[in-house]
Amino acid sequence: MQQANDLHSADIGDFEKTMAVSTVMIQSVITFLMATKPGVGQQFFLGGIYEAIKFSASAFIFGILFSTIRTHPQATLKDYPRFMKNRWHVLFIPSIWWTLIYLLFLPQLQQHGTFHNWQGFCWQFISGNAAPHLWYNVMMLQFIILMPLFWWLARFVHRQPRRGTVIFTIMLLGELAWHYLYELRVFHGPDAKSWYLIDRFFLSFLIFAVGGTLLWQFYEKVTPWLMKHWFTQVIGWLALFYFVTVNFFSYGYPVKLSNAPYYLPSMIFYNLSTIFLIATFALYMQHFRNQWLPLIHWVALYAHRAYLGHVFWLYWVNRALNRLAPQLGIGIKLPLLAVLTIGLAFAGAYFIHRAWSAIKVLLHIGQLTNG
């Protein structure tokens, strides 16, 4: 499959990352709107959208692993230093800068308390508490650090479908047990406050990393099946969406977004169902050589950097709209905030990258940073 082997084309991972970063920004918009305590109907409207797009973190992990395994087909531990050098500049340095920006210029966005001394500052920095969305960044970077394990997994199952099936089954059962523990102990449980860090622990999303790895290893066997059974997937997705939404709304009014966590057993199946639907859509786009493929690849390239900064832009855009047009209804404000936030996040990521590239050329430090 030429499209699958083209390292510069939009692959399934790019589609997953594009959908994930777009929907997670909408999640942030909904979180800001829910803080204004809208009416009952508006809360259920926003909550329904929020639940529908509650797959973004899982899809992003799936996409990262799929694309990384695809573009590093023979990688071993010897390739790890070069891999981490590249990822340090592409992922870790932007994470450091944006975390500092949130802590120093928007400290009111901190989660789980605020810092009052340098020890507290360091904890808020490394824990992902500097802003509402940075918990995910802490979790995602763990998969980058652990990438040699997935390179090994890819070699272990190579041309061994039975091994792949066994590994996926074991991981799925383990993930179900892990999420059941969360539901029992953390979600409305006795350890809800003390165990909040569990949401940024890589084990909570391990099944999606394994899934992304295995999909690339068995690409030619699995993808025709996905395309053939697209309608069955849609029916399955609708059934799962109905189930998780009814469960979410069963907690009644007021609608609390905290009642829609990633870590319920049912959400594993909903997220996997959504991920495979996105993959199927990507396969059809590739099959017909859709004209939007280059844009999808570009969006995926800047997805992480746009994600890091999107709450910064959302905060200021929301303040401006509240001051200039305080009477805007939810039906107008939601899409307006979403479009402005997504647009500014990607524009900011692109122009910061271009500015930094120009500075490197000017100072002749390109070879030193490789960023």
Secondary structure, 3 states (H helix, E strand, C coil): CHHHHCCCCCCHHHHHHHHHHHHHHHHHHHHHHHCCCCCHHHHHHHHHHHHHCCCHHHHHHHHHHHHHHHHCCCCCHHHHHHHHHHHHHHHHHHHHHHHHHHHHHCHHHCCCCCCCCHHHHHHHHHHCCCCCCHHHHHHHHHHHHCHHHHHHHHHHHCCCHHHHHHHHHHHHHHHHHHHHHHHHHCCCCCCCCCCHHHHHCHHHHHHHHHHHHHHHHCHHHHHHHHHHCHHHHHHHHHHHHHHHHHHHHCCCCCCCHHHCCCCCHHHHHHHHHHHHHHHHHHHHHHHCCCCCHHHHHHHHHHHHHHHHHHHHHHHHHHHHHHHHCCCCCHHHHHHHHHHHHHHHHHHHHHHHHHHHHHHHHHHCCHHHHCC
